[in-house]
Amino acid sequence: MTIQAPRIAGAGLFAVDVLVGPDGDVSKCSLGGSAGNVLAILGSLGWGTSPIGMLGDDSAADMLQDEFSAIGADLTFMRRSDDRRTPVVYQHQLSQPESHTHRFSFTCPCCGTRRKPQWDLRDHPATYDTELPSASVFFLDRPTESGIAMAQHYAELGGLVVFEPSEIGSDVALFRKALQYSHIVKYADDRINGLEDFDTSSVIVEIQTRGPRGLRFKTANLHLDWFELGAYALPTHKRDTAGAGDWCTAGLIYKLFNDGVSSRDDVGHESLLNALAFGQALSAFNCMTEGARGLLDAWRPEKIVEQARELSSLRLSAMLENQIAPSSPMSEDFLVRLVDDSIFAQRKSHLSTNNFLCCL
C-alpha cells in the first residue's frame, strides 16, 4: 500500500533570490522568499507542496515555476499577471561576517530597478475558480487579507496553520486577525518583542528565535513558561545564516508529522522539543553553505534528514543524561567534522555582473 506524503500549502513571499558576493559578482539565482523556501525545502524532502499566490508574467516567474515543478509542486494556484512584477531579492554577502553574514535589498545592483512584492485583493481565495488544495499544513509569512482568509479556510478544515511574520506591520488589526487562525507562531526577537499585547488563545505553540542564543518556546495547552533551547555552536566555518529560520521551520513541520503528529491536537512538549532540535540541526548545516537553501546543493535530501536526525539525537541524549542544560549552546564534534566535508568546503563559481540578466 502506498502511503501518501503530507502536503503543505503556503502563501506569502515567493521571490527570486540573487546571491551577490562581496566583490559584486553574482553566484546564484534561485527560488526564495520565506514561503518559497519553506515549501521548497519540504518539497525536496518528499512533501507535496501547493504554493498559492500571484507572480508577474516575466522570466523571474518562469524561474520560480521551473524550480517548483522540479520538486513536483502543484502549481494550479500559482497565477501570473502581466501587470505584476515577480519580486527579486538581492542577498549581498558581507566580507567581514563577524556579526552578520549578509544584507538584503530589493534594488538591483546593476540597474537600480526595485522589485518589491505587491499584495492586493486579487490574491484572495474568493477569486479562484476552484477550491483551494487540501493540505495538512498551511504556512503564512505575513498578515495579508488574502493570506488570513486562506488561514481561516485551512483552520476550519482542521489543518495546522503555521504563521511566521517578520514584523507586526503597520496594520495591527490585521496582525491580530492573523493570530486568530494560527496554531504555531514563530518570530525573531529582534523583529517582534513578544505577543503579550495580543489574544493568543488560538495559538498552540509560540516560538521566539534568538539568533546565536537559540530559541525558546511555550505551549498553551501545558501552561508552561518559556522553555529555552540553545543553538548549536557553529564552527568557525560558518558561511551564511540566510535561510536558517526557514530551515528550522521546515524541519519542525517535517519532524512533527514524521513522528506521527497527524493533527494540531497531537502537538505536545516532547514532540515539539524533538522537532525543534531537528529543525535547529538543519539550520546549523545550512549556515555552513551559501544561500538560503545551499544545503540542498551540498547533500542529497536523504543525507540531510539522516544527519539532522543524528545530530539532534546526540543533543537530546545529552540533555536526557544531564550532560548539558537545554539552554546551553551545543558544541558537538559532529559539526566540526563536517567542516572537512569536501562539498561544504567548495565555493560556488561566480558570474560577472556583466553576464547577469539583472532585469528578470
C-alpha beads as a LAMMPS data file, in Angstrom:
LAMMPS data file: protein, C-alpha beads

360 atoms
359 bonds

1 atom types
1 bond types

-500.0 500.0 xlo xhi
-500.0 500.0 ylo yhi
-500.0 500.0 zlo zhi

Masses

1 110.0

Atoms # bond

1 1 1 0.000 0.000 0.000
2 1 1 1.327 3.442 -0.945
3 1 1 1.336 5.986 1.873
4 1 1 0.561 9.452 0.615
5 1 1 3.058 12.116 1.651
6 1 1 1.752 15.041 3.713
7 1 1 1.032 18.241 1.825
8 1 1 1.715 21.856 2.726
9 1 1 0.019 24.835 1.121
10 1 1 1.551 28.243 1.559
11 1 1 1.129 31.917 0.789
12 1 1 3.350 34.945 1.228
13 1 1 6.657 35.884 -0.313
14 1 1 7.700 33.939 -3.394
15 1 1 10.707 35.635 -4.950
16 1 1 13.894 35.124 -6.910
17 1 1 16.908 35.194 -4.583
18 1 1 20.051 36.606 -6.177
19 1 1 23.261 35.866 -4.265
20 1 1 25.759 38.721 -4.671
21 1 1 29.330 38.269 -3.445
22 1 1 31.383 40.916 -1.593
23 1 1 33.045 41.750 -4.911
24 1 1 29.678 42.364 -6.564
25 1 1 29.676 39.193 -8.624
26 1 1 26.549 37.041 -8.781
27 1 1 26.882 33.370 -7.819
28 1 1 23.337 32.086 -7.987
29 1 1 19.711 32.923 -8.749
30 1 1 17.098 30.660 -7.202
31 1 1 13.620 30.373 -5.747
32 1 1 13.386 32.259 -2.460
33 1 1 11.217 34.247 -0.105
34 1 1 10.134 32.818 3.255
35 1 1 7.119 30.967 1.879
36 1 1 9.121 29.900 -1.161
37 1 1 11.956 28.499 0.941
38 1 1 9.796 26.609 3.444
39 1 1 7.719 24.985 0.710
40 1 1 10.769 24.233 -1.455
41 1 1 12.639 22.615 1.447
42 1 1 9.689 20.412 2.385
43 1 1 9.076 19.568 -1.269
44 1 1 12.708 18.486 -1.614
45 1 1 12.288 16.293 1.478
46 1 1 9.343 14.472 -0.083
47 1 1 6.289 16.511 0.877
48 1 1 3.593 17.592 -1.516
49 1 1 3.590 21.367 -1.938
50 1 1 0.973 23.828 -3.162
51 1 1 2.204 27.431 -3.412
52 1 1 -0.656 29.930 -3.615
53 1 1 -0.117 33.415 -4.964
54 1 1 0.379 35.665 -7.955
55 1 1 3.590 36.306 -9.870
56 1 1 4.412 38.584 -12.743
57 1 1 4.370 37.376 -16.311
58 1 1 8.154 37.507 -16.631
59 1 1 11.306 35.401 -16.733
60 1 1 11.625 35.563 -12.936
61 1 1 8.261 33.799 -12.662
62 1 1 9.470 31.211 -15.188
63 1 1 12.446 30.524 -12.932
64 1 1 10.293 30.115 -9.811
65 1 1 7.782 27.854 -11.507
66 1 1 10.549 25.720 -13.026
67 1 1 12.094 25.171 -9.580
68 1 1 8.742 24.307 -8.041
69 1 1 7.972 21.949 -10.940
70 1 1 11.296 20.175 -10.377
71 1 1 10.141 19.096 -6.898
72 1 1 6.674 18.110 -8.105
73 1 1 4.771 21.087 -6.706
74 1 1 1.147 21.656 -7.640
75 1 1 1.174 24.999 -9.463
76 1 1 -2.583 25.183 -10.014
77 1 1 -2.853 28.100 -7.600
78 1 1 0.283 29.960 -8.613
79 1 1 -1.107 32.528 -11.011
80 1 1 0.543 35.151 -13.196
81 1 1 -0.423 38.652 -14.261
82 1 1 1.141 40.939 -16.840
83 1 1 0.670 43.952 -14.557
84 1 1 2.681 42.344 -11.753
85 1 1 6.438 42.030 -11.433
86 1 1 7.797 38.978 -9.690
87 1 1 9.777 40.066 -6.594
88 1 1 13.570 39.812 -6.730
89 1 1 15.623 39.843 -3.513
90 1 1 19.343 40.590 -3.645
91 1 1 21.358 38.928 -0.881
92 1 1 24.662 40.768 -0.533
93 1 1 27.330 38.677 1.177
94 1 1 29.458 40.695 3.618
95 1 1 33.248 40.468 3.554
96 1 1 33.614 40.584 7.357
97 1 1 30.725 38.486 8.686
98 1 1 31.580 38.568 12.402
99 1 1 28.039 39.554 13.395
100 1 1 26.052 39.480 10.145
101 1 1 26.844 37.415 7.077
102 1 1 24.630 39.266 4.614
103 1 1 22.153 42.049 3.961
104 1 1 19.029 42.039 1.801
105 1 1 17.844 44.543 -0.780
106 1 1 15.117 44.742 -3.412
107 1 1 17.297 47.073 -5.523
108 1 1 19.255 45.632 -8.435
109 1 1 22.968 46.471 -8.030
110 1 1 23.307 46.749 -11.817
111 1 1 20.449 48.995 -12.921
112 1 1 18.764 50.181 -9.711
113 1 1 15.408 48.572 -10.526
114 1 1 13.331 47.683 -7.441
115 1 1 11.219 44.537 -7.497
116 1 1 9.323 44.644 -4.196
117 1 1 6.331 42.366 -3.579
118 1 1 2.772 43.580 -4.131
119 1 1 -0.282 42.488 -2.190
120 1 1 -3.869 43.121 -3.248
121 1 1 -7.308 41.513 -3.255
122 1 1 -6.654 39.612 -6.471
123 1 1 -4.730 37.154 -4.303
124 1 1 -7.874 36.441 -2.263
125 1 1 -9.067 32.798 -2.445
126 1 1 -12.536 34.004 -3.440
127 1 1 -11.036 34.937 -6.817
128 1 1 -10.020 31.344 -7.602
129 1 1 -12.225 29.284 -9.879
130 1 1 -11.655 26.056 -7.961
131 1 1 -11.455 25.100 -4.308
132 1 1 -8.114 25.513 -2.577
133 1 1 -5.941 22.368 -2.410
134 1 1 -6.269 20.012 0.521
135 1 1 -3.294 20.208 2.884
136 1 1 -2.228 19.077 6.344
137 1 1 -0.386 22.355 6.945
138 1 1 -0.854 25.937 5.776
139 1 1 2.118 28.305 6.013
140 1 1 1.808 32.086 6.055
141 1 1 4.734 34.506 6.351
142 1 1 2.900 37.860 6.573
143 1 1 -0.549 39.151 7.561
144 1 1 -2.488 39.969 4.383
145 1 1 -6.237 39.845 3.813
146 1 1 -5.851 37.030 1.308
147 1 1 -3.451 35.047 3.483
148 1 1 -5.702 35.343 6.525
149 1 1 -8.701 34.153 4.505
150 1 1 -6.691 31.089 3.495
151 1 1 -5.558 30.526 7.080
152 1 1 -9.186 30.603 8.193
153 1 1 -10.101 28.145 5.423
154 1 1 -7.474 25.600 6.490
155 1 1 -8.022 26.116 10.217
156 1 1 -11.737 25.406 9.845
157 1 1 -10.896 22.186 7.995
158 1 1 -8.695 21.025 10.877
159 1 1 -5.337 21.881 9.316
160 1 1 -2.299 23.141 11.187
161 1 1 -1.676 26.827 10.439
162 1 1 1.927 27.999 10.846
163 1 1 2.352 31.783 10.918
164 1 1 5.877 33.212 10.703
165 1 1 5.721 37.016 10.443
166 1 1 8.860 39.098 10.041
167 1 1 7.137 42.062 11.720
168 1 1 3.799 43.149 13.150
169 1 1 3.448 45.743 10.408
170 1 1 1.544 48.999 10.298
171 1 1 -1.881 47.322 10.329
172 1 1 -2.014 45.941 13.868
173 1 1 -5.644 44.862 13.452
174 1 1 -4.657 42.679 10.508
175 1 1 -1.870 41.069 12.536
176 1 1 -4.303 40.453 15.379
177 1 1 -6.717 38.802 12.950
178 1 1 -3.984 36.508 11.621
179 1 1 -3.326 35.246 15.151
180 1 1 -6.969 34.160 15.456
181 1 1 -6.397 31.381 12.917
182 1 1 -2.788 30.476 13.752
183 1 1 -1.678 27.436 15.747
184 1 1 2.116 27.721 15.601
185 1 1 3.527 31.260 15.608
186 1 1 7.264 31.718 15.126
187 1 1 9.080 35.050 15.081
188 1 1 12.524 36.556 15.696
189 1 1 13.068 38.514 18.908
190 1 1 14.916 41.285 17.062
191 1 1 11.820 41.932 14.929
192 1 1 8.952 41.297 17.375
193 1 1 9.370 41.670 21.144
194 1 1 6.539 39.342 22.063
195 1 1 2.818 38.699 21.792
196 1 1 1.761 39.778 25.283
197 1 1 -0.457 42.532 23.882
198 1 1 -2.405 40.149 21.642
199 1 1 -5.055 37.490 22.095
200 1 1 -3.218 34.212 21.536
201 1 1 -5.991 31.892 22.688
202 1 1 -5.905 30.044 19.350
203 1 1 -2.123 29.678 19.393
204 1 1 -0.924 26.247 20.490
205 1 1 2.790 26.997 20.273
206 1 1 4.677 30.294 20.395
207 1 1 8.308 30.140 19.237
208 1 1 10.732 33.015 19.619
209 1 1 14.070 32.688 17.822
210 1 1 17.035 34.464 19.401
211 1 1 19.870 34.295 16.894
212 1 1 23.067 32.737 18.299
213 1 1 21.299 32.178 21.648
214 1 1 18.971 29.637 20.056
215 1 1 15.235 29.822 20.647
216 1 1 12.561 29.460 23.264
217 1 1 9.015 28.174 23.053
218 1 1 5.915 27.757 25.139
219 1 1 2.806 25.669 24.704
220 1 1 -0.562 26.973 25.801
221 1 1 -2.108 23.569 26.485
222 1 1 0.617 22.656 29.001
223 1 1 0.588 26.062 30.738
224 1 1 4.375 26.104 30.854
225 1 1 6.583 29.153 30.889
226 1 1 9.226 29.619 28.206
227 1 1 11.428 26.585 27.534
228 1 1 14.841 27.631 26.225
229 1 1 16.722 25.592 23.651
230 1 1 20.255 26.783 22.961
231 1 1 21.713 26.922 19.478
232 1 1 24.244 24.509 18.048
233 1 1 27.658 26.135 18.407
234 1 1 28.774 26.605 14.819
235 1 1 32.411 26.045 13.889
236 1 1 34.418 28.944 12.536
237 1 1 33.450 27.752 9.066
238 1 1 30.067 29.477 9.438
239 1 1 29.451 30.889 5.978
240 1 1 25.920 32.268 5.693
241 1 1 22.991 32.484 8.123
242 1 1 20.439 33.284 5.391
243 1 1 17.575 30.818 5.410
244 1 1 18.384 29.477 8.881
245 1 1 14.910 30.300 10.168
246 1 1 13.252 28.761 7.115
247 1 1 15.162 25.508 7.603
248 1 1 14.186 25.440 11.276
249 1 1 10.518 25.913 10.387
250 1 1 10.614 23.295 7.635
251 1 1 12.396 20.879 9.965
252 1 1 9.858 21.496 12.718
253 1 1 6.964 20.711 10.374
254 1 1 8.712 17.719 8.802
255 1 1 9.652 16.126 12.119
256 1 1 6.268 16.659 13.774
257 1 1 4.460 14.778 11.033
258 1 1 7.229 12.212 10.581
259 1 1 6.901 11.348 14.273
260 1 1 3.184 10.709 13.992
261 1 1 1.580 14.069 14.710
262 1 1 -1.470 13.837 12.479
263 1 1 -3.325 16.890 13.719
264 1 1 -2.743 20.059 15.705
265 1 1 -4.244 18.376 18.777
266 1 1 -1.293 15.959 18.860
267 1 1 1.323 18.704 19.301
268 1 1 2.848 18.455 22.777
269 1 1 6.005 19.447 24.637
270 1 1 8.033 16.320 23.833
271 1 1 7.119 16.259 20.154
272 1 1 7.958 19.963 19.920
273 1 1 11.319 19.530 21.627
274 1 1 12.291 16.730 19.248
275 1 1 11.078 18.630 16.198
276 1 1 12.797 21.897 17.117
277 1 1 16.104 20.149 17.853
278 1 1 15.820 18.570 14.394
279 1 1 14.991 21.924 12.813
280 1 1 17.930 23.593 14.552
281 1 1 20.230 20.889 13.189
282 1 1 19.071 21.671 9.655
283 1 1 19.681 25.367 10.314
284 1 1 23.213 24.691 11.528
285 1 1 24.024 22.634 8.438
286 1 1 22.711 25.289 6.081
287 1 1 24.741 28.002 7.831
288 1 1 27.863 26.220 6.567
289 1 1 26.796 26.773 2.965
290 1 1 25.984 29.828 0.861
291 1 1 22.415 30.875 0.177
292 1 1 19.071 30.233 1.821
293 1 1 18.924 26.645 0.528
294 1 1 22.610 25.977 -0.079
295 1 1 22.376 22.732 1.890
296 1 1 20.374 21.185 -0.941
297 1 1 23.313 21.893 -3.259
298 1 1 25.685 20.130 -0.871
299 1 1 23.790 16.995 0.117
300 1 1 21.060 14.707 -1.130
301 1 1 17.764 15.083 0.781
302 1 1 18.187 11.608 2.293
303 1 1 21.560 12.565 3.740
304 1 1 20.204 15.853 5.058
305 1 1 17.488 14.057 7.030
306 1 1 19.843 11.323 8.230
307 1 1 22.487 13.743 9.504
308 1 1 19.922 16.020 11.166
309 1 1 18.437 13.029 12.968
310 1 1 21.882 12.001 14.184
311 1 1 22.867 15.464 15.389
312 1 1 19.548 16.151 17.129
313 1 1 19.616 12.697 18.762
314 1 1 23.074 13.407 20.180
315 1 1 21.772 16.627 21.659
316 1 1 18.585 15.152 23.117
317 1 1 20.531 12.252 24.647
318 1 1 22.984 14.662 26.270
319 1 1 20.065 16.643 27.693
320 1 1 18.376 13.495 28.992
321 1 1 21.580 12.414 30.724
322 1 1 22.021 15.920 32.211
323 1 1 25.309 16.394 30.380
324 1 1 24.138 19.770 29.094
325 1 1 21.368 22.158 30.052
326 1 1 18.717 22.626 27.349
327 1 1 19.501 26.346 27.143
328 1 1 23.258 25.831 26.718
329 1 1 24.919 26.083 23.306
330 1 1 25.502 22.622 21.910
331 1 1 29.155 22.075 20.964
332 1 1 29.459 18.865 19.011
333 1 1 32.419 17.308 17.207
334 1 1 29.870 16.061 14.694
335 1 1 29.546 19.609 13.332
336 1 1 33.291 20.221 13.352
337 1 1 33.851 17.114 11.228
338 1 1 31.503 18.496 8.598
339 1 1 33.875 21.399 8.017
340 1 1 36.188 18.961 6.254
341 1 1 33.394 17.730 4.000
342 1 1 34.718 18.430 0.517
343 1 1 31.320 19.597 -0.697
344 1 1 30.923 22.106 2.123
345 1 1 34.449 23.369 1.514
346 1 1 33.743 24.233 -2.099
347 1 1 32.911 27.790 -3.077
348 1 1 30.441 28.380 -5.845
349 1 1 31.748 29.730 -9.134
350 1 1 30.698 33.345 -9.568
351 1 1 29.335 35.063 -12.633
352 1 1 30.321 38.554 -13.607
353 1 1 27.516 41.052 -13.235
354 1 1 28.106 41.773 -16.916
355 1 1 26.707 38.307 -17.649
356 1 1 23.817 38.628 -15.195
357 1 1 20.377 39.338 -16.607
358 1 1 19.504 41.853 -13.901
359 1 1 16.072 42.840 -15.184
360 1 1 14.458 39.464 -14.652

Bonds

1 1 1 2
2 1 2 3
3 1 3 4
4 1 4 5
5 1 5 6
6 1 6 7
7 1 7 8
8 1 8 9
9 1 9 10
10 1 10 11
11 1 11 12
12 1 12 13
13 1 13 14
14 1 14 15
15 1 15 16
16 1 16 17
17 1 17 18
18 1 18 19
19 1 19 20
20 1 20 21
21 1 21 22
22 1 22 23
23 1 23 24
24 1 24 25
25 1 25 26
26 1 26 27
27 1 27 28
28 1 28 29
29 1 29 30
30 1 30 31
31 1 31 32
32 1 32 33
33 1 33 34
34 1 34 35
35 1 35 36
36 1 36 37
37 1 37 38
38 1 38 39
39 1 39 40
40 1 40 41
41 1 41 42
42 1 42 43
43 1 43 44
44 1 44 45
45 1 45 46
46 1 46 47
47 1 47 48
48 1 48 49
49 1 49 50
50 1 50 51
51 1 51 52
52 1 52 53
53 1 53 54
54 1 54 55
55 1 55 56
56 1 56 57
57 1 57 58
58 1 58 59
59 1 59 60
60 1 60 61
61 1 61 62
62 1 62 63
63 1 63 64
64 1 64 65
65 1 65 66
66 1 66 67
67 1 67 68
68 1 68 69
69 1 69 70
70 1 70 71
71 1 71 72
72 1 72 73
73 1 73 74
74 1 74 75
75 1 75 76
76 1 76 77
77 1 77 78
78 1 78 79
79 1 79 80
80 1 80 81
81 1 81 82
82 1 82 83
83 1 83 84
84 1 84 85
85 1 85 86
86 1 86 87
87 1 87 88
88 1 88 89
89 1 89 90
90 1 90 91
91 1 91 92
92 1 92 93
93 1 93 94
94 1 94 95
95 1 95 96
96 1 96 97
97 1 97 98
98 1 98 99
99 1 99 100
100 1 100 101
101 1 101 102
102 1 102 103
103 1 103 104
104 1 104 105
105 1 105 106
106 1 106 107
107 1 107 108
108 1 108 109
109 1 109 110
110 1 110 111
111 1 111 112
112 1 112 113
113 1 113 114
114 1 114 115
115 1 115 116
116 1 116 117
117 1 117 118
118 1 118 119
119 1 119 120
120 1 120 121
121 1 121 122
122 1 122 123
123 1 123 124
124 1 124 125
125 1 125 126
126 1 126 127
127 1 127 128
128 1 128 129
129 1 129 130
130 1 130 131
131 1 131 132
132 1 132 133
133 1 133 134
134 1 134 135
135 1 135 136
136 1 136 137
137 1 137 138
138 1 138 139
139 1 139 140
140 1 140 141
141 1 141 142
142 1 142 143
143 1 143 144
144 1 144 145
145 1 145 146
146 1 146 147
147 1 147 148
148 1 148 149
149 1 149 150
150 1 150 151
151 1 151 152
152 1 152 153
153 1 153 154
154 1 154 155
155 1 155 156
156 1 156 157
157 1 157 158
158 1 158 159
159 1 159 160
160 1 160 161
161 1 161 162
162 1 162 163
163 1 163 164
164 1 164 165
165 1 165 166
166 1 166 167
167 1 167 168
168 1 168 169
169 1 169 170
170 1 170 171
171 1 171 172
172 1 172 173
173 1 173 174
174 1 174 175
175 1 175 176
176 1 176 177
177 1 177 178
178 1 178 179
179 1 179 180
180 1 180 181
181 1 181 182
182 1 182 183
183 1 183 184
184 1 184 185
185 1 185 186
186 1 186 187
187 1 187 188
188 1 188 189
189 1 189 190
190 1 190 191
191 1 191 192
192 1 192 193
193 1 193 194
194 1 194 195
195 1 195 196
196 1 196 197
197 1 197 198
198 1 198 199
199 1 199 200
200 1 200 201
201 1 201 202
202 1 202 203
203 1 203 204
204 1 204 205
205 1 205 206
206 1 206 207
207 1 207 208
208 1 208 209
209 1 209 210
210 1 210 211
211 1 211 212
212 1 212 213
213 1 213 214
214 1 214 215
215 1 215 216
216 1 216 217
217 1 217 218
218 1 218 219
219 1 219 220
220 1 220 221
221 1 221 222
222 1 222 223
223 1 223 224
224 1 224 225
225 1 225 226
226 1 226 227
227 1 227 228
228 1 228 229
229 1 229 230
230 1 230 231
231 1 231 232
232 1 232 233
233 1 233 234
234 1 234 235
235 1 235 236
236 1 236 237
237 1 237 238
238 1 238 239
239 1 239 240
240 1 240 241
241 1 241 242
242 1 242 243
243 1 243 244
244 1 244 245
245 1 245 246
246 1 246 247
247 1 247 248
248 1 248 249
249 1 249 250
250 1 250 251
251 1 251 252
252 1 252 253
253 1 253 254
254 1 254 255
255 1 255 256
256 1 256 257
257 1 257 258
258 1 258 259
259 1 259 260
260 1 260 261
261 1 261 262
262 1 262 263
263 1 263 264
264 1 264 265
265 1 265 266
266 1 266 267
267 1 267 268
268 1 268 269
269 1 269 270
270 1 270 271
271 1 271 272
272 1 272 273
273 1 273 274
274 1 274 275
275 1 275 276
276 1 276 277
277 1 277 278
278 1 278 279
279 1 279 280
280 1 280 281
281 1 281 282
282 1 282 283
283 1 283 284
284 1 284 285
285 1 285 286
286 1 286 287
287 1 287 288
288 1 288 289
289 1 289 290
290 1 290 291
291 1 291 292
292 1 292 293
293 1 293 294
294 1 294 295
295 1 295 296
296 1 296 297
297 1 297 298
298 1 298 299
299 1 299 300
300 1 300 301
301 1 301 302
302 1 302 303
303 1 303 304
304 1 304 305
305 1 305 306
306 1 306 307
307 1 307 308
308 1 308 309
309 1 309 310
310 1 310 311
311 1 311 312
312 1 312 313
313 1 313 314
314 1 314 315
315 1 315 316
316 1 316 317
317 1 317 318
318 1 318 319
319 1 319 320
320 1 320 321
321 1 321 322
322 1 322 323
323 1 323 324
324 1 324 325
325 1 325 326
326 1 326 327
327 1 327 328
328 1 328 329
329 1 329 330
330 1 330 331
331 1 331 332
332 1 332 333
333 1 333 334
334 1 334 335
335 1 335 336
336 1 336 337
337 1 337 338
338 1 338 339
339 1 339 340
340 1 340 341
341 1 341 342
342 1 342 343
343 1 343 344
344 1 344 345
345 1 345 346
346 1 346 347
347 1 347 348
348 1 348 349
349 1 349 350
350 1 350 351
351 1 351 352
352 1 352 353
353 1 353 354
354 1 354 355
355 1 355 356
356 1 356 357
357 1 357 358
358 1 358 359
359 1 359 360
